[in-house]
């Protein structure tokens, strides 16, 4: 038969393969002539059925969208994580470029974290599929073509805040001109500049301690207490502008609990100023089971453990940073310092772990062991910390180069103030 004269048959077989297959099978079983079906023989019918998967691919196949976003990711925080979450939502595969130390020095000043640490933080995020190290700060034509040809990038993503080169031009001008640029909403209330400011303020408040005891006369004691309370709240005059919402927590969550037979691993801590050491210890902890539950201490507990200038990030900020980590399945927001029997039973915890590197607990040293219960149950385990980084050691890098970062922050803070003054509502996120 002539194929062109029987398009209705072929279309019917393509869109209703089971129906036509059933008709032909019935015809064969009844010994009916296949001439009833416009002269098509049974052997001829086998050809399109054998290859119909090809047609299905053409009809239903969907091209995977690859998106690219870059950044310095210095002192990485939940704002960076939320930006990458939004970028991933615009495609199927997210490739992230981490700007080199040399380019950061040339455009912004010295980074706090080295390239290795920044790569560990970015790679540890649950939304990141691939990382390009030493990416350029400016999207040049050469690098843009490399993204398009080598990484199959469809769109280049950046936030709604301007990204200007030292000469005042737009770093993403070429991507915009090529029609391959998409914009996301900047996360409110946090930036690396803001965090550097918190660290500098905390150092200042630590150098001017206040006596918060009751040894002074009543009126004077009340005044000192009020002042100390304000310091604790503002961390030396620097207040967080983060506005936590239930929607943001849901966006960062996996939304899945452990299975009935899952091996639940529990680790706790402050996780203040989330750094590469945190990522690596969480990775090690996750390898010990099927589900990693992380307890995050409330602000008051952290202050009691480390001093009134801590934490640098509040409870909700720290919770989002931990939730963004690909190795974490769930967090307890405001976990108790002591791991109790009731906690172990409630969350079906199989093993409680603690790293070998941690901040000193000055005010609670010599007190009750927070891991006494899991130790008595034989489910406590110490794991080797892969890195010796701590929140204090990261903060000390800034404090040791106080003048450089004060100068850098003054310039950056002015540009951020201008951005917020001119800022308009951006939908999405």
C-alpha positions as CSV (number, residue, x, y, z in Angstrom):
1,X,0.0,0.0,0.0
2,X,1.0,3.6,-0.5
3,X,2.0,5.2,2.9
4,X,0.9,8.7,1.8
5,X,-2.7,7.5,1.0
6,X,-3.2,6.1,4.5
7,X,-2.1,8.8,6.9
8,X,-5.1,8.4,9.0
9,X,-4.1,4.8,9.8
10,X,-0.6,5.8,10.7
11,X,-1.7,8.7,12.8
12,X,-4.2,6.4,14.6
13,X,-1.4,3.9,15.3
14,X,0.8,6.6,16.7
15,X,-1.7,8.2,19.0
16,X,-3.7,5.0,19.9
17,X,-1.1,2.2,19.6
18,X,-2.8,-0.1,22.1
19,X,-6.2,0.3,20.4
20,X,-4.8,-0.5,16.9
21,X,-2.6,-3.3,18.3
22,X,-5.7,-4.9,19.9
23,X,-7.7,-4.7,16.6
24,X,-4.9,-6.3,14.6
25,X,-4.4,-9.0,17.2
26,X,-8.1,-9.8,17.2
27,X,-8.1,-9.9,13.4
28,X,-5.2,-12.3,13.4
29,X,-6.8,-14.6,16.0
30,X,-10.1,-14.7,14.1
31,X,-8.3,-15.3,10.8
32,X,-9.8,-12.2,9.3
33,X,-8.1,-10.6,6.3
34,X,-6.0,-7.5,7.1
35,X,-7.4,-6.0,4.0
36,X,-10.2,-4.7,6.2
37,X,-7.6,-2.2,7.4
38,X,-6.9,-0.6,4.1
39,X,-4.7,-3.4,2.8
40,X,-2.1,-3.1,5.5
41,X,-0.6,-6.5,6.3
42,X,0.4,-7.6,9.8
43,X,4.1,-7.6,9.1
44,X,3.9,-4.1,7.8
45,X,2.3,-3.0,11.1
46,X,5.2,-4.3,13.1
47,X,7.6,-1.7,11.8
48,X,6.1,1.4,13.3
49,X,5.4,-0.3,16.6
50,X,9.1,-1.3,16.9
51,X,10.2,2.3,16.5
52,X,7.4,4.2,18.1
53,X,9.7,5.1,21.1
54,X,11.5,7.4,18.7
55,X,8.3,9.3,17.9
56,X,7.5,9.5,21.6
57,X,10.8,11.1,22.3
58,X,10.3,13.7,19.6
59,X,6.8,14.4,20.8
60,X,7.4,14.4,24.6
61,X,11.1,15.0,24.9
62,X,12.0,18.2,26.8
63,X,15.3,19.9,26.6
64,X,17.0,20.3,30.0
65,X,17.7,23.9,30.9
66,X,21.2,24.7,32.2
67,X,21.6,27.9,34.2
68,X,24.7,29.7,35.5
69,X,25.2,31.9,38.5
70,X,28.5,33.3,39.8
71,X,29.7,35.1,42.9
72,X,32.5,35.5,45.4
73,X,30.6,33.6,48.1
74,X,32.8,35.0,50.8
75,X,31.5,34.5,54.3
76,X,28.7,32.4,52.7
77,X,25.3,32.9,54.3
78,X,21.6,32.0,53.7
79,X,21.3,35.0,51.3
80,X,23.8,33.3,49.0
81,X,22.0,30.0,49.4
82,X,18.6,31.5,48.7
83,X,20.0,33.1,45.5
84,X,21.2,29.8,44.3
85,X,17.9,28.1,45.2
86,X,16.1,30.7,43.1
87,X,18.6,30.2,40.2
88,X,18.0,26.4,40.3
89,X,14.3,27.0,40.1
90,X,14.8,28.7,36.7
91,X,16.3,25.5,35.2
92,X,17.1,21.9,35.6
93,X,20.9,22.1,36.1
94,X,22.7,24.8,38.1
95,X,26.4,25.5,37.3
96,X,28.0,27.9,39.8
97,X,31.1,30.0,39.2
98,X,33.3,30.9,42.2
99,X,35.3,34.0,41.5
100,X,39.1,33.7,42.1
101,X,40.9,35.3,45.0
102,X,42.9,37.5,42.6
103,X,39.8,39.0,41.0
104,X,38.1,39.6,44.3
105,X,41.2,41.5,45.6
106,X,41.2,43.6,42.4
107,X,37.5,44.5,42.6
108,X,36.5,44.3,46.2
109,X,39.5,43.9,48.4
110,X,40.9,40.8,50.1
111,X,38.4,37.9,50.7
112,X,38.0,36.5,54.2
113,X,37.8,32.9,53.0
114,X,40.3,31.3,50.5
115,X,39.2,29.6,47.3
116,X,39.3,26.1,48.8
117,X,37.0,27.1,51.6
118,X,34.6,29.0,49.3
119,X,34.5,26.0,46.9
120,X,33.6,23.6,49.8
121,X,30.7,25.9,50.9
122,X,29.3,26.2,47.4
123,X,29.7,22.5,46.6
124,X,28.0,21.7,49.9
125,X,24.7,23.4,48.8
126,X,21.8,21.1,47.9
127,X,20.8,23.1,44.8
128,X,24.3,23.1,43.1
129,X,25.0,20.6,40.4
130,X,28.4,21.7,39.2
131,X,31.1,24.3,40.2
132,X,33.6,26.2,38.1
133,X,36.5,27.4,40.2
134,X,38.4,30.7,39.5
135,X,35.5,32.1,37.4
136,X,36.0,35.7,36.1
137,X,34.2,38.6,37.9
138,X,33.1,40.0,34.6
139,X,31.1,38.0,32.1
140,X,33.4,38.5,29.1
141,X,32.6,37.4,25.6
142,X,35.2,34.7,25.7
143,X,33.9,33.3,29.0
144,X,30.2,33.6,27.9
145,X,30.9,31.5,24.8
146,X,32.7,29.0,27.0
147,X,29.6,28.8,29.1
148,X,27.3,28.3,26.1
149,X,29.5,25.8,24.3
150,X,31.3,23.8,27.0
151,X,28.6,23.9,29.7
152,X,25.5,24.2,27.5
153,X,24.3,27.2,29.6
154,X,21.0,28.6,28.5
155,X,20.7,31.5,30.9
156,X,23.1,33.6,33.1
157,X,21.5,34.6,36.5
158,X,22.1,37.4,38.9
159,X,20.2,39.3,41.6
160,X,18.3,42.5,41.3
161,X,21.1,44.4,42.9
162,X,23.6,46.1,40.5
163,X,27.0,44.4,39.9
164,X,29.4,47.1,38.7
165,X,33.0,46.8,37.5
166,X,35.6,49.3,38.8
167,X,34.9,51.5,35.7
168,X,31.2,51.7,36.6
169,X,30.0,49.4,33.8
170,X,27.6,46.4,34.2
171,X,29.4,43.1,34.7
172,X,26.5,41.3,33.0
173,X,26.0,43.7,30.0
174,X,27.0,41.1,27.4
175,X,24.7,38.4,28.8
176,X,21.8,41.0,28.7
177,X,22.7,42.0,25.2
178,X,22.6,38.4,24.1
179,X,19.2,37.9,25.6
180,X,20.5,35.1,27.9
181,X,20.1,36.9,31.2
182,X,17.6,36.3,33.9
183,X,17.1,38.2,37.2
184,X,16.2,36.9,40.7
185,X,15.3,38.7,43.9
186,X,18.0,39.6,46.3
187,X,17.4,38.2,49.8
188,X,16.7,40.9,52.3
189,X,18.5,41.6,55.6
190,X,21.9,40.0,55.0
191,X,25.1,40.4,53.0
192,X,28.8,39.6,53.5
193,X,29.4,43.3,54.2
194,X,26.7,43.2,56.9
195,X,28.4,40.1,58.5
196,X,31.8,41.8,58.4
197,X,30.2,44.7,60.2
198,X,28.8,42.4,62.9
199,X,32.2,40.8,63.5
200,X,33.9,44.2,63.8
201,X,31.2,45.4,66.2
202,X,31.4,42.2,68.3
203,X,35.2,42.7,68.6
204,X,34.6,46.3,69.7
205,X,32.1,45.3,72.4
206,X,34.4,42.5,73.6
207,X,37.1,45.0,74.2
208,X,34.8,47.2,76.3
209,X,33.2,44.7,78.7
210,X,30.5,45.7,81.1
211,X,29.9,44.4,84.6
212,X,26.4,42.9,84.5
213,X,26.5,41.7,88.1
214,X,24.4,43.0,91.0
215,X,27.4,44.4,92.9
216,X,26.6,48.0,92.0
217,X,24.0,50.1,93.8
218,X,20.4,49.4,92.7
219,X,19.9,52.3,90.3
220,X,23.3,51.9,88.7
221,X,22.9,48.1,88.5
222,X,19.6,48.5,86.6
223,X,21.2,50.9,84.2
224,X,24.2,48.6,83.5
225,X,21.8,45.6,83.1
226,X,19.8,47.5,80.5
227,X,23.0,48.5,78.7
228,X,24.2,44.9,78.7
229,X,20.9,43.6,77.5
230,X,21.0,46.1,74.6
231,X,24.5,44.9,73.7
232,X,23.4,41.3,73.7
233,X,20.5,42.1,71.5
234,X,22.4,44.3,69.1
235,X,25.7,42.5,69.2
236,X,27.6,45.6,69.8
237,X,25.3,47.9,67.9
238,X,24.7,45.7,64.9
239,X,21.2,44.4,64.6
240,X,20.1,41.8,62.1
241,X,17.4,42.9,59.7
242,X,16.4,39.4,58.7
243,X,12.7,38.8,58.7
244,X,12.1,35.0,59.1
245,X,9.0,33.5,57.5
246,X,7.6,30.0,57.5
247,X,7.6,30.0,53.7
248,X,11.4,30.5,53.6
249,X,12.0,27.6,56.0
250,X,9.7,25.4,53.9
251,X,11.7,26.4,50.7
252,X,14.9,25.3,52.4
253,X,13.5,22.1,53.8
254,X,13.6,18.7,52.2
255,X,10.1,18.0,53.4
256,X,10.8,14.4,54.2
257,X,11.2,12.6,57.4
258,X,13.2,9.4,58.2
259,X,11.8,6.0,57.3
260,X,10.8,3.6,60.0
261,X,14.0,1.7,59.7
262,X,16.3,4.6,59.0
263,X,19.5,5.1,61.0
264,X,19.1,8.6,62.4
265,X,22.4,10.5,63.2
266,X,22.2,13.5,65.5
267,X,24.8,16.3,65.8
268,X,24.3,19.6,67.5
269,X,26.0,22.9,67.9
270,X,25.8,26.7,67.3
271,X,26.8,26.6,63.6
272,X,27.4,30.3,63.8
273,X,29.0,32.0,60.7
274,X,28.6,28.8,58.7
275,X,31.9,27.8,57.3
276,X,33.8,25.0,55.4
277,X,34.5,23.2,58.7
278,X,30.8,22.9,59.3
279,X,30.2,21.4,55.8
280,X,32.9,18.8,56.3
281,X,31.8,17.6,59.7
282,X,28.2,17.4,58.5
283,X,29.3,15.3,55.5
284,X,31.2,13.0,57.9
285,X,28.2,12.7,60.2
286,X,25.8,11.9,57.3
287,X,28.0,9.0,56.2
288,X,27.2,7.2,59.5
289,X,23.5,6.8,58.7
290,X,20.5,7.3,56.4
291,X,19.2,10.6,57.9
292,X,21.1,13.5,59.5
293,X,19.3,15.5,62.2
294,X,21.0,18.7,63.3
295,X,20.3,20.4,66.6
296,X,20.9,24.2,66.5
297,X,21.4,25.9,69.9
298,X,19.2,29.0,70.7
299,X,20.8,32.4,70.9
300,X,20.8,32.5,74.7
301,X,22.6,29.1,74.9
302,X,25.3,30.3,72.5
303,X,25.8,33.6,74.4
304,X,26.2,31.6,77.7
305,X,28.7,29.3,76.0
306,X,30.8,31.9,74.2
307,X,30.1,35.3,75.5
308,X,27.5,38.1,75.0
309,X,28.9,39.1,71.6
310,X,27.8,35.8,70.2
311,X,26.1,34.5,68.2
312,X,27.0,36.6,65.2
313,X,24.0,35.2,63.3
314,X,20.6,34.7,65.0
315,X,18.9,31.3,65.4
316,X,16.8,31.5,62.2
317,X,19.7,32.7,60.1
318,X,21.9,29.8,61.4
319,X,19.0,27.3,60.8
320,X,18.7,28.3,57.2
321,X,22.4,28.0,56.6
322,X,22.4,24.5,58.0
323,X,19.2,23.5,56.1
324,X,20.8,24.6,52.8
325,X,23.6,22.0,53.3
326,X,23.1,19.0,51.0
327,X,24.0,16.6,53.8
328,X,21.3,17.7,56.2
329,X,17.9,16.2,56.3
330,X,16.3,18.0,59.2
331,X,17.1,20.5,61.9
332,X,15.8,21.2,65.4
333,X,15.5,25.0,65.7
334,X,16.5,25.8,69.3
335,X,17.8,22.4,70.4
336,X,18.6,21.9,74.1
337,X,22.2,21.9,75.1
338,X,21.8,18.5,76.8
339,X,20.8,15.5,74.7
340,X,18.0,13.8,76.7
341,X,16.4,10.4,76.7
342,X,13.2,11.9,75.6
343,X,14.9,13.5,72.5
344,X,16.5,10.2,71.6
345,X,13.2,8.4,71.8
346,X,11.1,11.2,70.0
347,X,13.4,11.4,67.0
348,X,14.4,7.7,67.0
349,X,18.1,8.7,67.2
350,X,20.5,5.8,66.5
351,X,23.8,7.6,67.1
352,X,24.9,11.0,68.6
353,X,28.1,12.4,67.2
354,X,30.5,15.2,68.1
355,X,33.5,16.5,66.2
356,X,37.1,16.8,67.6
357,X,37.2,20.6,66.8
358,X,34.8,22.9,68.5
359,X,34.6,26.3,70.2
360,X,35.6,26.3,73.9
361,X,32.6,26.4,76.3
362,X,34.1,28.8,78.8
363,X,31.1,29.4,81.1
364,X,29.9,25.8,81.1
365,X,33.3,23.9,81.4
366,X,33.3,21.6,84.4
367,X,29.5,21.5,84.4
368,X,27.2,18.6,83.4
369,X,28.2,16.6,80.3
370,X,25.5,17.3,77.6
371,X,26.2,13.9,76.1
372,X,26.0,11.9,79.4
373,X,22.7,10.1,78.3
374,X,23.9,8.9,74.8
375,X,27.2,7.9,76.3
376,X,25.4,5.7,78.9
377,X,23.4,4.2,76.2
378,X,26.5,3.4,74.1
379,X,25.3,5.4,71.1
380,X,27.8,8.4,71.4
381,X,30.6,8.7,68.9
382,X,33.4,11.2,68.4
383,X,34.3,11.8,64.8
384,X,37.5,13.4,63.5
385,X,36.9,17.0,62.3
386,X,38.3,17.2,58.7
387,X,39.2,20.9,59.2
388,X,40.3,22.9,62.2
389,X,38.3,26.0,61.2
390,X,36.0,27.6,63.9
391,X,33.8,30.6,64.0
392,X,36.3,32.4,66.2
393,X,39.2,31.7,63.8
394,X,37.3,33.1,60.8
395,X,36.3,36.2,62.8
396,X,39.9,36.6,63.9
397,X,41.0,36.9,60.3
398,X,38.9,40.1,60.0
399,X,39.8,41.4,63.4
400,X,43.5,40.9,62.6
401,X,43.1,43.0,59.5
402,X,40.8,45.5,61.1
403,X,41.8,48.6,59.1
404,X,41.6,46.9,55.7
405,X,38.1,45.6,56.4
406,X,36.8,48.8,58.0
407,X,37.9,50.7,54.8
408,X,36.3,48.0,52.6
409,X,33.1,47.9,54.6
410,X,32.7,51.7,54.6
411,X,32.7,51.7,50.8
412,X,30.5,48.7,50.5
413,X,28.0,49.8,53.2
414,X,27.5,53.1,51.3
415,X,26.6,51.3,48.0
416,X,24.3,48.9,49.9
417,X,22.6,51.9,51.6
418,X,22.0,53.4,48.2
419,X,20.6,50.2,46.8
420,X,18.1,49.9,49.6
421,X,17.1,53.5,49.3
422,X,16.3,53.1,45.6
423,X,15.0,49.5,45.9
424,X,11.7,48.6,44.4
425,X,9.5,45.5,44.9
426,X,10.6,42.5,42.8
427,X,8.2,39.6,42.5
428,X,9.2,35.9,42.7
429,X,11.6,34.0,45.0
